[in-house]
Amino acid sequence: MVSRIRDHIDLLEEDNLAHMGRPGSIEGTRELIEYPYIVVYRVDEERREIVVVSVLHGARHREGPEG
């Protein structure tokens, strides 16, 4: 499973694929699904890099900005 997640993250390094994840629940993030996990990441356009914020299990309860 870890290798599949890593492979998906590696795809994000391609210029035209950096934004392939859906918009995240936190402003400025994107989410890439590798069932049952969610990779939360940011695209730093200036530095031309992907920053993985977290990898969460999809069944885990996440609180939004409203608490």
PDB file of N, CA, C and O in Angstrom, chain B, residues numbered from 101:
ATOM      1  N   MET B 101       0.826  -1.195   0.000  1.00  0.00           N
ATOM      2  CA  MET B 101       0.000   0.000   0.000  1.00  0.00           C
ATOM      3  C   MET B 101       0.870   1.259   0.000  1.00  0.00           C
ATOM      4  O   MET B 101       0.574   2.213  -0.720  1.00  0.00           O
ATOM      5  N   VAL B 102       1.928   1.270   0.791  1.00  0.00           N
ATOM      6  CA  VAL B 102       2.789   2.447   0.865  1.00  0.00           C
ATOM      7  C   VAL B 102       3.391   2.754  -0.506  1.00  0.00           C
ATOM      8  O   VAL B 102       3.498   3.919  -0.889  1.00  0.00           O
ATOM      9  N   SER B 103       3.779   1.731  -1.233  1.00  0.00           N
ATOM     10  CA  SER B 103       4.378   1.964  -2.554  1.00  0.00           C
ATOM     11  C   SER B 103       3.362   2.557  -3.531  1.00  0.00           C
ATOM     12  O   SER B 103       3.730   3.380  -4.369  1.00  0.00           O
ATOM     13  N   ARG B 104       2.099   2.157  -3.440  1.00  0.00           N
ATOM     14  CA  ARG B 104       1.058   2.730  -4.302  1.00  0.00           C
ATOM     15  C   ARG B 104       0.845   4.200  -3.981  1.00  0.00           C
ATOM     16  O   ARG B 104       0.680   5.016  -4.887  1.00  0.00           O
ATOM     17  N   ILE B 105       0.849   4.545  -2.690  1.00  0.00           N
ATOM     18  CA  ILE B 105       0.699   5.949  -2.283  1.00  0.00           C
ATOM     19  C   ILE B 105       1.894   6.746  -2.807  1.00  0.00           C
ATOM     20  O   ILE B 105       1.729   7.837  -3.354  1.00  0.00           O
ATOM     21  N   ARG B 106       3.075   6.205  -2.639  1.00  0.00           N
ATOM     22  CA  ARG B 106       4.293   6.886  -3.100  1.00  0.00           C
ATOM     23  C   ARG B 106       4.260   7.089  -4.614  1.00  0.00           C
ATOM     24  O   ARG B 106       4.646   8.150  -5.106  1.00  0.00           O
ATOM     25  N   ASP B 107       3.802   6.082  -5.352  1.00  0.00           N
ATOM     26  CA  ASP B 107       3.706   6.196  -6.811  1.00  0.00           C
ATOM     27  C   ASP B 107       2.771   7.333  -7.214  1.00  0.00           C
ATOM     28  O   ASP B 107       3.064   8.082  -8.146  1.00  0.00           O
ATOM     29  N   HIS B 108       1.635   7.462  -6.505  1.00  0.00           N
ATOM     30  CA  HIS B 108       0.699   8.548  -6.811  1.00  0.00           C
ATOM     31  C   HIS B 108       1.316   9.910  -6.488  1.00  0.00           C
ATOM     32  O   HIS B 108       1.147  10.866  -7.245  1.00  0.00           O
ATOM     33  N   ILE B 109       2.019   9.994  -5.385  1.00  0.00           N
ATOM     34  CA  ILE B 109       2.675  11.252  -5.026  1.00  0.00           C
ATOM     35  C   ILE B 109       3.722  11.603  -6.084  1.00  0.00           C
ATOM     36  O   ILE B 109       3.857  12.766  -6.463  1.00  0.00           O
ATOM     37  N   ASP B 110       4.454  10.610  -6.555  1.00  0.00           N
ATOM     38  CA  ASP B 110       5.457  10.849  -7.591  1.00  0.00           C
ATOM     39  C   ASP B 110       4.831  11.412  -8.870  1.00  0.00           C
ATOM     40  O   ASP B 110       5.446  12.230  -9.554  1.00  0.00           O
ATOM     41  N   LEU B 111       3.613  10.975  -9.190  1.00  0.00           N
ATOM     42  CA  LEU B 111       2.918  11.508 -10.370  1.00  0.00           C
ATOM     43  C   LEU B 111       2.689  13.012 -10.257  1.00  0.00           C
ATOM     44  O   LEU B 111       2.691  13.720 -11.265  1.00  0.00           O
ATOM     45  N   LEU B 112       2.492  13.497  -9.044  1.00  0.00           N
ATOM     46  CA  LEU B 112       2.230  14.916  -8.831  1.00  0.00           C
ATOM     47  C   LEU B 112       3.416  15.786  -9.252  1.00  0.00           C
ATOM     48  O   LEU B 112       3.249  16.982  -9.492  1.00  0.00           O
ATOM     49  N   GLU B 113       4.597  15.203  -9.343  1.00  0.00           N
ATOM     50  CA  GLU B 113       5.787  15.959  -9.716  1.00  0.00           C
ATOM     51  C   GLU B 113       5.786  16.352 -11.193  1.00  0.00           C
ATOM     52  O   GLU B 113       6.545  17.231 -11.600  1.00  0.00           O
ATOM     53  N   GLU B 114       4.949  15.714 -11.985  1.00  0.00           N
ATOM     54  CA  GLU B 114       4.819  16.097 -13.389  1.00  0.00           C
ATOM     55  C   GLU B 114       4.087  17.441 -13.444  1.00  0.00           C
ATOM     56  O   GLU B 114       3.053  17.612 -12.799  1.00  0.00           O
ATOM     57  N   ASP B 115       4.622  18.390 -14.213  1.00  0.00           N
ATOM     58  CA  ASP B 115       4.065  19.744 -14.269  1.00  0.00           C
ATOM     59  C   ASP B 115       2.566  19.785 -14.519  1.00  0.00           C
ATOM     60  O   ASP B 115       1.848  20.535 -13.859  1.00  0.00           O
ATOM     61  N   ASN B 116       2.097  18.998 -15.450  1.00  0.00           N
ATOM     62  CA  ASN B 116       0.687  19.054 -15.802  1.00  0.00           C
ATOM     63  C   ASN B 116      -0.206  18.224 -14.877  1.00  0.00           C
ATOM     64  O   ASN B 116      -1.424  18.222 -15.051  1.00  0.00           O
ATOM     65  N   LEU B 117       0.370  17.521 -13.901  1.00  0.00           N
ATOM     66  CA  LEU B 117      -0.426  16.683 -13.003  1.00  0.00           C
ATOM     67  C   LEU B 117      -0.443  17.172 -11.555  1.00  0.00           C
ATOM     68  O   LEU B 117      -1.094  16.555 -10.711  1.00  0.00           O
ATOM     69  N   ALA B 118       0.246  18.251 -11.254  1.00  0.00           N
ATOM     70  CA  ALA B 118       0.354  18.727  -9.872  1.00  0.00           C
ATOM     71  C   ALA B 118      -1.004  19.038  -9.249  1.00  0.00           C
ATOM     72  O   ALA B 118      -1.174  18.912  -8.037  1.00  0.00           O
ATOM     73  N   HIS B 119      -1.968  19.441 -10.070  1.00  0.00           N
ATOM     74  CA  HIS B 119      -3.291  19.814  -9.560  1.00  0.00           C
ATOM     75  C   HIS B 119      -4.330  18.726  -9.812  1.00  0.00           C
ATOM     76  O   HIS B 119      -5.529  19.007  -9.820  1.00  0.00           O
ATOM     77  N   MET B 120      -3.883  17.485 -10.017  1.00  0.00           N
ATOM     78  CA  MET B 120      -4.844  16.436 -10.375  1.00  0.00           C
ATOM     79  C   MET B 120      -5.746  16.024  -9.217  1.00  0.00           C
ATOM     80  O   MET B 120      -6.810  15.452  -9.453  1.00  0.00           O
ATOM     81  N   GLY B 121      -5.359  16.292  -7.991  1.00  0.00           N
ATOM     82  CA  GLY B 121      -6.215  15.970  -6.856  1.00  0.00           C
ATOM     83  C   GLY B 121      -7.388  16.939  -6.759  1.00  0.00           C
ATOM     84  O   GLY B 121      -7.358  18.027  -7.334  1.00  0.00           O
ATOM     85  N   ARG B 122      -8.401  16.540  -6.039  1.00  0.00           N
ATOM     86  CA  ARG B 122      -9.574  17.413  -5.858  1.00  0.00           C
ATOM     87  C   ARG B 122      -9.211  18.548  -4.891  1.00  0.00           C
ATOM     88  O   ARG B 122      -8.272  18.415  -4.106  1.00  0.00           O
ATOM     89  N   PRO B 123      -9.953  19.662  -4.947  1.00  0.00           N
ATOM     90  CA  PRO B 123      -9.717  20.725  -3.971  1.00  0.00           C
ATOM     91  C   PRO B 123      -9.914  20.176  -2.555  1.00  0.00           C
ATOM     92  O   PRO B 123     -10.857  19.427  -2.300  1.00  0.00           O
ATOM     93  N   GLY B 124      -9.028  20.549  -1.649  1.00  0.00           N
ATOM     94  CA  GLY B 124      -9.075  20.028  -0.284  1.00  0.00           C
ATOM     95  C   GLY B 124     -10.102  20.719   0.588  1.00  0.00           C
ATOM     96  O   GLY B 124     -10.640  21.765   0.225  1.00  0.00           O
ATOM     97  N   SER B 125     -10.368  20.129   1.739  1.00  0.00           N
ATOM     98  CA  SER B 125     -11.323  20.709   2.675  1.00  0.00           C
ATOM     99  C   SER B 125     -10.725  21.905   3.417  1.00  0.00           C
ATOM    100  O   SER B 125     -11.457  22.680   4.031  1.00  0.00           O
ATOM    101  N   ILE B 126      -9.408  22.057   3.366  1.00  0.00           N
ATOM    102  CA  ILE B 126      -8.727  23.219   3.938  1.00  0.00           C
ATOM    103  C   ILE B 126      -8.221  24.053   2.760  1.00  0.00           C
ATOM    104  O   ILE B 126      -7.588  23.529   1.844  1.00  0.00           O
ATOM    105  N   GLU B 127      -8.507  25.349   2.794  1.00  0.00           N
ATOM    106  CA  GLU B 127      -8.126  26.235   1.697  1.00  0.00           C
ATOM    107  C   GLU B 127      -6.637  26.111   1.370  1.00  0.00           C
ATOM    108  O   GLU B 127      -5.788  26.068   2.260  1.00  0.00           O
ATOM    109  N   GLY B 128      -6.348  26.054   0.081  1.00  0.00           N
ATOM    110  CA  GLY B 128      -4.962  25.972  -0.370  1.00  0.00           C
ATOM    111  C   GLY B 128      -4.411  24.561  -0.472  1.00  0.00           C
ATOM    112  O   GLY B 128      -3.259  24.371  -0.861  1.00  0.00           O
ATOM    113  N   THR B 129      -5.224  23.567  -0.124  1.00  0.00           N
ATOM    114  CA  THR B 129      -4.759  22.181  -0.232  1.00  0.00           C
ATOM    115  C   THR B 129      -5.519  21.463  -1.337  1.00  0.00           C
ATOM    116  O   THR B 129      -6.559  21.920  -1.810  1.00  0.00           O
ATOM    117  N   ARG B 130      -4.974  20.349  -1.722  1.00  0.00           N
ATOM    118  CA  ARG B 130      -5.628  19.440  -2.660  1.00  0.00           C
ATOM    119  C   ARG B 130      -5.598  18.060  -2.018  1.00  0.00           C
ATOM    120  O   ARG B 130      -4.799  17.810  -1.115  1.00  0.00           O
ATOM    121  N   GLU B 131      -6.461  17.167  -2.477  1.00  0.00           N
ATOM    122  CA  GLU B 131      -6.539  15.820  -1.919  1.00  0.00           C
ATOM    123  C   GLU B 131      -6.496  14.794  -3.038  1.00  0.00           C
ATOM    124  O   GLU B 131      -7.256  14.859  -4.004  1.00  0.00           O
ATOM    125  N   LEU B 132      -5.598  13.861  -2.879  1.00  0.00           N
ATOM    126  CA  LEU B 132      -5.435  12.776  -3.838  1.00  0.00           C
ATOM    127  C   LEU B 132      -5.883  11.492  -3.152  1.00  0.00           C
ATOM    128  O   LEU B 132      -5.410  11.170  -2.062  1.00  0.00           O
ATOM    129  N   ILE B 133      -6.780  10.767  -3.779  1.00  0.00           N
ATOM    130  CA  ILE B 133      -7.338   9.550  -3.188  1.00  0.00           C
ATOM    131  C   ILE B 133      -6.555   8.334  -3.659  1.00  0.00           C
ATOM    132  O   ILE B 133      -6.386   8.110  -4.857  1.00  0.00           O
ATOM    133  N   GLU B 134      -6.092   7.573  -2.716  1.00  0.00           N
ATOM    134  CA  GLU B 134      -5.535   6.233  -2.965  1.00  0.00           C
ATOM    135  C   GLU B 134      -6.242   5.353  -1.947  1.00  0.00           C
ATOM    136  O   GLU B 134      -5.721   5.073  -0.867  1.00  0.00           O
ATOM    137  N   TYR B 135      -7.447   4.924  -2.323  1.00  0.00           N
ATOM    138  CA  TYR B 135      -8.360   4.243  -1.408  1.00  0.00           C
ATOM    139  C   TYR B 135      -7.656   3.165  -0.593  1.00  0.00           C
ATOM    140  O   TYR B 135      -6.929   2.341  -1.149  1.00  0.00           O
ATOM    141  N   PRO B 136      -7.867   3.165   0.726  1.00  0.00           N
ATOM    142  CA  PRO B 136      -8.753   3.996   1.538  1.00  0.00           C
ATOM    143  C   PRO B 136      -8.073   5.237   2.123  1.00  0.00           C
ATOM    144  O   PRO B 136      -8.571   5.810   3.093  1.00  0.00           O
ATOM    145  N   TYR B 137      -6.950   5.657   1.549  1.00  0.00           N
ATOM    146  CA  TYR B 137      -6.209   6.791   2.096  1.00  0.00           C
ATOM    147  C   TYR B 137      -6.441   8.064   1.298  1.00  0.00           C
ATOM    148  O   TYR B 137      -6.792   8.021   0.119  1.00  0.00           O
ATOM    149  N   ILE B 138      -6.240   9.194   1.958  1.00  0.00           N
ATOM    150  CA  ILE B 138      -6.327  10.506   1.335  1.00  0.00           C
ATOM    151  C   ILE B 138      -4.992  11.205   1.570  1.00  0.00           C
ATOM    152  O   ILE B 138      -4.556  11.371   2.709  1.00  0.00           O
ATOM    153  N   VAL B 139      -4.356  11.609   0.487  1.00  0.00           N
ATOM    154  CA  VAL B 139      -3.095  12.347   0.564  1.00  0.00           C
ATOM    155  C   VAL B 139      -3.438  13.831   0.449  1.00  0.00           C
ATOM    156  O   VAL B 139      -3.931  14.279  -0.586  1.00  0.00           O
ATOM    157  N   VAL B 140      -3.181  14.582   1.498  1.00  0.00           N
ATOM    158  CA  VAL B 140      -3.455  16.017   1.510  1.00  0.00           C
ATOM    159  C   VAL B 140      -2.134  16.711   1.168  1.00  0.00           C
ATOM    160  O   VAL B 140      -1.105  16.461   1.795  1.00  0.00           O
ATOM    161  N   TYR B 141      -2.185  17.588   0.160  1.00  0.00           N
ATOM    162  CA  TYR B 141      -0.951  18.243  -0.269  1.00  0.00           C
ATOM    163  C   TYR B 141      -1.207  19.672  -0.730  1.00  0.00           C
ATOM    164  O   TYR B 141      -2.341  20.069  -1.002  1.00  0.00           O
ATOM    165  N   ARG B 142      -0.122  20.428  -0.809  1.00  0.00           N
ATOM    166  CA  ARG B 142      -0.146  21.793  -1.332  1.00  0.00           C
ATOM    167  C   ARG B 142       0.786  21.849  -2.535  1.00  0.00           C
ATOM    168  O   ARG B 142       1.787  21.135  -2.602  1.00  0.00           O
ATOM    169  N   VAL B 143       0.436  22.707  -3.474  1.00  0.00           N
ATOM    170  CA  VAL B 143       1.299  22.946  -4.620  1.00  0.00           C
ATOM    171  C   VAL B 143       1.951  24.307  -4.403  1.00  0.00           C
ATOM    172  O   VAL B 143       1.266  25.328  -4.355  1.00  0.00           O
ATOM    173  N   ASP B 144       3.270  24.317  -4.274  1.00  0.00           N
ATOM    174  CA  ASP B 144       4.015  25.570  -4.129  1.00  0.00           C
ATOM    175  C   ASP B 144       4.516  25.943  -5.523  1.00  0.00           C
ATOM    176  O   ASP B 144       5.547  25.453  -5.983  1.00  0.00           O
ATOM    177  N   GLU B 145       3.758  26.823  -6.183  1.00  0.00           N
ATOM    178  CA  GLU B 145       4.070  27.208  -7.565  1.00  0.00           C
ATOM    179  C   GLU B 145       5.417  27.922  -7.653  1.00  0.00           C
ATOM    180  O   GLU B 145       6.189  27.690  -8.584  1.00  0.00           O
ATOM    181  N   GLU B 146       5.693  28.787  -6.687  1.00  0.00           N
ATOM    182  CA  GLU B 146       6.924  29.573  -6.713  1.00  0.00           C
ATOM    183  C   GLU B 146       8.165  28.685  -6.639  1.00  0.00           C
ATOM    184  O   GLU B 146       9.130  28.881  -7.377  1.00  0.00           O
ATOM    185  N   ARG B 147       8.121  27.712  -5.739  1.00  0.00           N
ATOM    186  CA  ARG B 147       9.267  26.810  -5.575  1.00  0.00           C
ATOM    187  C   ARG B 147       9.194  25.595  -6.490  1.00  0.00           C
ATOM    188  O   ARG B 147      10.132  24.801  -6.562  1.00  0.00           O
ATOM    189  N   ARG B 148       8.055  25.459  -7.196  1.00  0.00           N
ATOM    190  CA  ARG B 148       7.829  24.330  -8.109  1.00  0.00           C
ATOM    191  C   ARG B 148       7.985  22.995  -7.387  1.00  0.00           C
ATOM    192  O   ARG B 148       8.734  22.114  -7.806  1.00  0.00           O
ATOM    193  N   GLU B 149       7.241  22.884  -6.275  1.00  0.00           N
ATOM    194  CA  GLU B 149       7.304  21.636  -5.526  1.00  0.00           C
ATOM    195  C   GLU B 149       5.949  21.292  -4.926  1.00  0.00           C
ATOM    196  O   GLU B 149       5.070  22.141  -4.779  1.00  0.00           O
ATOM    197  N   ILE B 150       5.814  20.026  -4.587  1.00  0.00           N
ATOM    198  CA  ILE B 150       4.628  19.500  -3.929  1.00  0.00           C
ATOM    199  C   ILE B 150       4.995  19.285  -2.468  1.00  0.00           C
ATOM    200  O   ILE B 150       6.042  18.715  -2.162  1.00  0.00           O
ATOM    201  N   VAL B 151       4.129  19.742  -1.568  1.00  0.00           N
ATOM    202  CA  VAL B 151       4.351  19.555  -0.134  1.00  0.00           C
ATOM    203  C   VAL B 151       3.224  18.677   0.396  1.00  0.00           C
ATOM    204  O   VAL B 151       2.066  19.093   0.423  1.00  0.00           O
ATOM    205  N   VAL B 152       3.566  17.464   0.817  1.00  0.00           N
ATOM    206  CA  VAL B 152       2.561  16.566   1.385  1.00  0.00           C
ATOM    207  C   VAL B 152       2.329  16.999   2.827  1.00  0.00           C
ATOM    208  O   VAL B 152       3.246  17.004   3.648  1.00  0.00           O
ATOM    209  N   VAL B 153       1.073  17.366   3.117  1.00  0.00           N
ATOM    210  CA  VAL B 153       0.699  17.834   4.446  1.00  0.00           C
ATOM    211  C   VAL B 153       0.408  16.654   5.357  1.00  0.00           C
ATOM    212  O   VAL B 153       0.841  16.631   6.510  1.00  0.00           O
ATOM    213  N   SER B 154      -0.331  15.666   4.839  1.00  0.00           N
ATOM    214  CA  SER B 154      -0.634  14.475   5.628  1.00  0.00           C
ATOM    215  C   SER B 154      -1.191  13.373   4.739  1.00  0.00           C
ATOM    216  O   SER B 154      -1.627  13.612   3.613  1.00  0.00           O
ATOM    217  N   VAL B 155      -1.165  12.175   5.271  1.00  0.00           N
ATOM    218  CA  VAL B 155      -1.801  11.018   4.645  1.00  0.00           C
ATOM    219  C   VAL B 155      -2.741  10.464   5.697  1.00  0.00           C
ATOM    220  O   VAL B 155      -2.313  10.033   6.768  1.00  0.00           O
ATOM    221  N   LEU B 156      -4.033  10.479   5.380  1.00  0.00           N
ATOM    222  CA  LEU B 156      -5.058  10.086   6.338  1.00  0.00           C
ATOM    223  C   LEU B 156      -5.828   8.874   5.846  1.00  0.00           C
ATOM    224  O   LEU B 156      -5.986   8.674   4.641  1.00  0.00           O
ATOM    225  N   HIS B 157      -6.305   8.068   6.781  1.00  0.00           N
ATOM    226  CA  HIS B 157      -7.225   6.996   6.418  1.00  0.00           C
ATOM    227  C   HIS B 157      -8.579   7.634   6.154  1.00  0.00           C
ATOM    228  O   HIS B 157      -9.034   8.471   6.934  1.00  0.00           O
ATOM    229  N   GLY B 158      -9.220   7.251   5.075  1.00  0.00           N
ATOM    230  CA  GLY B 158     -10.490   7.854   4.678  1.00  0.00           C
ATOM    231  C   GLY B 158     -11.606   7.725   5.693  1.00  0.00           C
ATOM    232  O   GLY B 158     -12.537   8.531   5.682  1.00  0.00           O
ATOM    233  N   ALA B 159     -11.542   6.725   6.580  1.00  0.00           N
ATOM    234  CA  ALA B 159     -12.592   6.537   7.574  1.00  0.00           C
ATOM    235  C   ALA B 159     -12.393   7.438   8.789  1.00  0.00           C
ATOM    236  O   ALA B 159     -13.278   7.532   9.640  1.00  0.00           O
ATOM    237  N   ARG B 160     -11.263   8.088   8.876  1.00  0.00           N
ATOM    238  CA  ARG B 160     -10.968   8.952  10.016  1.00  0.00           C
ATOM    239  C   ARG B 160     -11.804  10.221   9.943  1.00  0.00           C
ATOM    240  O   ARG B 160     -11.935  10.827   8.880  1.00  0.00           O
ATOM    241  N   HIS B 161     -12.363  10.614  11.069  1.00  0.00           N
ATOM    242  CA  HIS B 161     -13.163  11.840  11.126  1.00  0.00           C
ATOM    243  C   HIS B 161     -12.233  13.039  11.052  1.00  0.00           C
ATOM    244  O   HIS B 161     -11.254  13.127  11.793  1.00  0.00           O
ATOM    245  N   ARG B 162     -12.549  13.961  10.148  1.00  0.00           N
ATOM    246  CA  ARG B 162     -11.759  15.185  10.016  1.00  0.00           C
ATOM    247  C   ARG B 162     -12.658  16.368  10.316  1.00  0.00           C
ATOM    248  O   ARG B 162     -13.776  16.463   9.809  1.00  0.00           O
ATOM    249  N   GLU B 163     -12.156  17.262  11.143  1.00  0.00           N
ATOM    250  CA  GLU B 163     -12.907  18.470  11.446  1.00  0.00           C
ATOM    251  C   GLU B 163     -12.553  19.529  10.421  1.00  0.00           C
ATOM    252  O   GLU B 163     -11.388  19.696  10.061  1.00  0.00           O
ATOM    253  N   GLY B 164     -13.562  20.240   9.957  1.00  0.00           N
ATOM    254  CA  GLY B 164     -13.343  21.327   9.010  1.00  0.00           C
ATOM    255  C   GLY B 164     -13.016  22.612   9.739  1.00  0.00           C
ATOM    256  O   GLY B 164     -12.938  22.622  10.968  1.00  0.00           O
ATOM    257  N   PRO B 165     -12.825  23.685   9.013  1.00  0.00           N
ATOM    258  CA  PRO B 165     -12.471  24.965   9.628  1.00  0.00           C
ATOM    259  C   PRO B 165     -13.534  25.496  10.573  1.00  0.00           C
ATOM    260  O   PRO B 165     -13.245  26.301  11.458  1.00  0.00           O
ATOM    261  N   GLU B 166     -14.781  25.037  10.379  1.00  0.00           N
ATOM    262  CA  GLU B 166     -15.849  25.513  11.276  1.00  0.00           C
ATOM    263  C   GLU B 166     -15.906  24.750  12.586  1.00  0.00           C
ATOM    264  O   GLU B 166     -16.739  25.053  13.441  1.00  0.00           O
ATOM    265  N   GLY B 167     -15.023  23.750  12.761  1.00  0.00           N
ATOM    266  CA  GLY B 167     -14.935  23.061  14.049  1.00  0.00           C
ATOM    267  C   GLY B 167     -15.685  21.837  14.071  1.00  0.00           C
ATOM    268  O   GLY B 167     -15.707  21.145  15.089  1.00  0.00           O
TER     269      GLY B 167
END
